[in-house]
Structure formats: C-alpha cells, structure tokens
Amino acid sequence: MSRAAALRLGAFAGAVALAFGAAFGIGSAIDPIAAADDNSAAPAHGEEMGGMEQTSGHGGHDGGGQLPGLAVSDAGYTFAPAKTSFTSGEKTELRFTIQGPDGKPVTQYTKTHEKDLHLIVVRRDLSGFHHVHPTMAADGTWSIPFTFTAGGTWRLYADFQPAGHDSTITLGTDVNVVGMYVPVPVAEPASSYSFDGYDVTLQGTPVAGKESELTFTVSRGGKPVTDLQPYLGAFGHLVSLRGGDLAYLHNHPAEHAEPGMKGGPSITFGTTFPTAATYSLFLDFQHGGKVHTAEFTVKVGATGTTIVPPKAVPSAASKTPAHAETPHGH
C-alpha cells in the first residue's frame, strides 16, 4: 500500500478507530531532556556551513552533543503542548508554550528565516509531513488549527531562537492520535520526485560527518522552472530527518532571496549528515504563489555514494510511487 493510500485510510477510519493507549502511550513522556541543561551543552548552531550563516539557521550541530529535535527540553527551554492526545480526521487546534529557564512562557523571540517559530509535524513513520507557522498570543501561547490525517504517534518540532539567545534551539515531543493506524513504509532511495506537474531531481555525494552539497533541480512540463519565488528568505527550505530516532537537520540554501527576486531551476544546500543512516528529506519551494513539497529518501554512508539524477524524469502526470499524495501543510 502506498503512503498516500495508507494516510487516506487512516483519515476516514473513525468508525473503526483504534485506541493507542498501550501501543502509543509513551508519547512525550519518554522524550529526553538534554544531558546538561545549559547553553554550553546545546548543539552548536552558529557555525558556517556551505556559505550559509547558521547563526540564524536551523539544525546545526558540532558533533559533540545532543542532536537537534531529540529532546523536549534543552538549554533551559522546554516544549510544553497543551494536550498530547488527538483524534484523526477531527479538526483541532495545536496549542503549546515554550517555557524559559524561569519556568514562564517565552514571549520574546529573534526571527529566523522571517518567522519567530517554525513548527514541523510528521508521523513517526515519516508520513504526513507539515511545516507550519502558528501565531503567538500575548501570554506566549502558540496556536494553529490542525487536522491529523491518520492515527499513530506524531512528532512535533519547535524551531526557534529566544531573544537574547545566541543560537536557535530545536525541541521535539510526541503526541498520540487515535484512529486507524496503517504503517507507511519509507520510499526507496530515488533521485527524482514527480508530483502536481512538477519534477524535482537530486544530485550530490552525501558523506556521514562531512559537509555534503546537495542540488535539487525543479522542472515543470519538461521545462526548467526559472521563476521560483522567495520562501522564508530563500528559494528553498530543506528539512532532513534521520530514520529511527528522527533527529532533525534543517538548512537553507546559500542564496538569499528578497521579495520580487526569481530563482531556479537549481537550489543547492550545504548539509552535514551527522552519522551513517537513512534520511528522509523534505524540500519546500514556492512557485505560482503556492508552496510545494518534494520528498526524497537518501542513504548516507561513511564513504560517499554519488546520487545521479535521471536523464529523463518520470511523466509529471504519473506521480512518484509511495509519496505522491502524502498530505502536506505550510
């Protein structure tokens, strides 16, 4: 069964919903707290990588501490959802606070990539990826309308930089969603992804522990797309999640984008994969006033294996298997 079919089944299975008390009750209760809860133990987000200033970026890591997204609390800050149990297919509201070292909700942030906070939502089998931007009330409570499309355990990531803090912080926690759970297998590695009339190819030689350059090329109807629109201050936005523990990497391309500029067809990222593993990559780009998401699976080893894009991409009319209609949100 494809990823899209599985999620559709989950979304409309209210009548036969499965309770996840025992199977998925662990949720945020097992989220670790970073070993040393101070700034010195936080992952180093401020290093330059591939021409990208990571001080205001996301997901940087110096290889010595906790990887981003694995802890619910780090550097004195805690990700605190208002509730951790939901029902699939039911419109709800995600509400949470970021509690500071003083135990109070944080209300002052430094914008990173045009936003005070980025929220990533994805099921733990890496289906149903959403990148959204909630709004904050005066008391520091963040909220956004949201509908979970299927049952299971979902991972939430809050990516932000508190005012006065010298780097970004990425915290993660789980929530449980009651509903039909159909495991969705991760797609096999491929160098192209086709959806909604677009074809996106991937080229690069990723190596564990070293900076790797990845280039995505966007075409539509067989023609290169040369009028990509700025999105979050760039022409592309890349989130990488490590299979197994869902450690979080988040980088932007070196090219900065201002309103009115045009980009494409290629978007290049400098990315450091911390370990040999399988990673799921989610590329967001904006074209025609709409944000689109392309998904890739990449196996990263100790020695580089070159990813070569196909000479001919699949017909955009036939969507990439196992990813084609996976719901996304922005």
N, C-alpha and C positions, 0 to 999 in steps of 0.2 A: 504494500500500500504506500502511496506517495505521501510526502509530508503534507501537502495541501489536503488530500482526501482525509487523512487522519485528523487534521485540525477541524475540518468541516464536520466530521462525525462527532467530534467532541463538542462542537459548538451547539449542535441540535439534539444532544442526547440527554436533555433534562429529565425526561421521563424515566430514564434508566441510569440516572446518575449514581456514581459510586462514591461512597464516603472514603476519605483518605485518612481517617483517624490514625490507624496504626502504620499504614504504609508511608504516609507523608507527614505525620505529625511532628517530625523532628524540626522542620522549618527553621525559623530564625533562632530557635533555642540552641542549636548547635553551632551557630556562626561564631567563629573565634574572635577573640579580642587580641589585637597585635601584642606580641610578647612584651614589648616595652612601650608604655603609652605616653611617649613624649616625642617631640619633633625630631630628635636625633635618630629615633628608630624608624621614622616614617620613610617610605621609599623615596629615593631621590628623583624628584620630578623636574628639577631645574636644569638638567644637563642638555646641551645642544645635541641634536641628532639629525643628521642628514640635512643640515641647513635650516632646521626648524627650531625655533625658540621654544623649548619645553617648559620654561618658567611659567607660562600661562597655558600650557598644553595639558595633555591628559595621559595618564598611564605610563609615565616614565619610570624607570627602575634601574637601580645601580647594581643589582645582582646580589646585594648583601642582606636585605631584609624581607619583610612581608610583601608579596606581590600585591598590586592594587586589586581591590574588589573581593578579596578573600575574607576580610574581617568586617564585622559590624561596627567596631569601634577602633579608632586609631588616632594617634597624636592628640588625644584628649577629646575627640569628637565622636559622637555616636549617632547612628542612623536609627530613628525611632518611628516605625509605622504606627498609625492609629489603630489598625487592625491587621491581622495576618491570615484571616480566613475569608474566602470569597466563593461565589458560585459561578460556574461557567455560563456564558451567554446572558448574564444579567448585568445591565448597565449599573455601574457603581462609581465610586469616587475614591481614588487613591489619595490618602492624606498622611502626612508624616512631618516630623521635625528633624532638624539636625541639632542635637544637643551639644553645647560647647563645654569646655573644661570646667565652667562654673555650674554645669547641670541645667542651664537655661537654654531655651531655643535660640539659635543664632539668627540674627535679623539683618546683619550687615555682611555683604559678600563683595568680592572683587570679580568683575565679569571675566569669564574666559570664553573666547570664541563667541562673543556677543551675548552670552547668557550668564545669569548668576548661578544656575544649576542645570545640569543635564541629567535626565533620568532615563536609564535603559531598562527595559523589561523584556525578559526572554524566558521561555520554559527551559527546564534543566536538561531536556534533550536537544536544546538549541533550536527549537522551532518557535515560530510566532514572535520574531524579533520586532521590538518597537523602540524608537528613540524619540522621546517626547520632552516637552518643556513645561512643567507645571508653573502655576503662579503662587506667589507667597503673600499671605496676609500680614498685617502689621505685627501680629504676635509671633511671627516666624513659622506659622503652619503653611506647608506647601500642599497644594491640591490640584487634581486634574481628573476630569471624567475619563473612565476607562472601562472596557469590557474584555474580560479574559475569554478567549475563544475556545478553550478546552480545559478539562480537568488536569490536575497534576501539581507538581511543585514548580513554582516560577521564581526566578531570581530577579531581584531589583538592585540596581546600581545607582547610587547618587554620586555624581562627579561635580566637585565644586571647589572654590577657594575662599575660605573665610577672609574677611577684611583684616588686614594686618598680618596674615599668614603668608609665608614666602613661597608656598607651592600649593599645587592642587592636591586634593585628597579624594580617593575613590573608595567608598564604603559599599558593602553588599549585604543583603539579607534575603531570606526566603519567605515566601507566602504560600499558603496551601489553597488550592482551588478545587472545590467539589464538582464532580462531573465525570463523564466518561473519559477514561484515560486509555489512549491507544498510543504506545510508544512509536515515535517517528525516527527512523534511522537517519543518521547524518549522511549527506550525499558523499559519494566517492569523489576524490580529488579530480578536478577538471580545470582547464584553462580558459573556458568560456561559459557565459551565463546569458541566456536569452529570455526576455520577458517583455510584455506590453509593447512590442515593436522594437525594443532595444536589444542590441548585442553588446556585451561587455567582455573583453578579453583580458587575461592576466599574464604578465611576463616578469620573470625575476629569478633569483637564485637565493632563496632563504636559507640561512645557516643559523643554528642554535648558538646563542650567546654573542653573536656579532651583528653589527648593523647590516641590514639587508635592504636593497632597493627593490620596490615593487611598483610596476607600472600597469595601470588599468587604462584601457582604450575603449571609448564609447562610440558606437555607431548606431544608426537607425535607418532601416530600409536599405542596408548595404552601403550607406554613405557616412563618412565621419561626421560626428557632431562637433561643430566648432563654435557653438554659441551656448555652452554651459553657463549657467547663471551662478552668481555668488551664493553660497550657503554657509552660514556661520563664519563668514570672513574668509572663505576659501572656495575652491571649486570642487572639493570632495571632502568627505568625512569618513574615516575608517575606524571601525571597532573590531578588534580581534579577541576571541575568547578561546582559551585553552581547553581542549577536551578533557573531561574527567572532573577537574575542580573548578572550571570556569573562571580561572584567573583572567584578569582584564587588561588588555592593552588598547590604547586609544591615541591615534596620531592623526595629524593633518598634513597635507602636502606642503612643500616648501613655498609654493607660490601663494602669495596673499591675494585676496580678491576684494575689490571695492564695488559698491553698487554701480551698475552701468557697464562694468567690465564683462568681457566674454572670454571663455576658456574652452579647453578641449582641443582635439579629442582625447589627449592623454592626460592622466593625473598620476603623478609619481609621489610615492611615500618613502620615507626612510623609517624602517621599523626594526626593532631589535626583539626577536623572539627569545625569551629567557632560557628555554630548555627545548630539547628534542621532544616533539609531541605532535599531535594533530590539532590544528587550529581552525576555527570557523571565522571567516572574515565577512563583515557586513559593510559594504560600500554605499554610502549615501551620496547622491548628486542631484542637483536641481536643473531641470530643463522644462521649458514651456510653462513656467510658473508652478511646477509640481516637483516634489521631492520623490525620487525613485531609489529603490534599494536593490543592489545586486549581491548575491551570496556566493561565497567560494569556500571550499574545503582545501586546506593546504597541509601537507605533511612536511614537517621540518626535522631535519636530522643534524648530526654533528658535522657532517660534511654536506656541502651544498648540492642540491639536485635542481638543475635548471628547469623552470616552467616555461614551456614554449607555447605561444598562442597558436591556434589552428590557422591553417592557410585560408580556410573557408569556414565562417561561423555558421551555426545552425540557422535555419529559417526562423525569423522572429515570430512567424505565425505559429510555430511549434515551440512551446515553452520548455525550458530546461527541466528534465525529469527531477523529481524529488524536491524541487524548490518552487516550482512555477507559481503557485497561488498562495504561498505562505503569507498570512496577513502581516502587514507592516503598519507602523504608525509613526507620525512625525509631529 
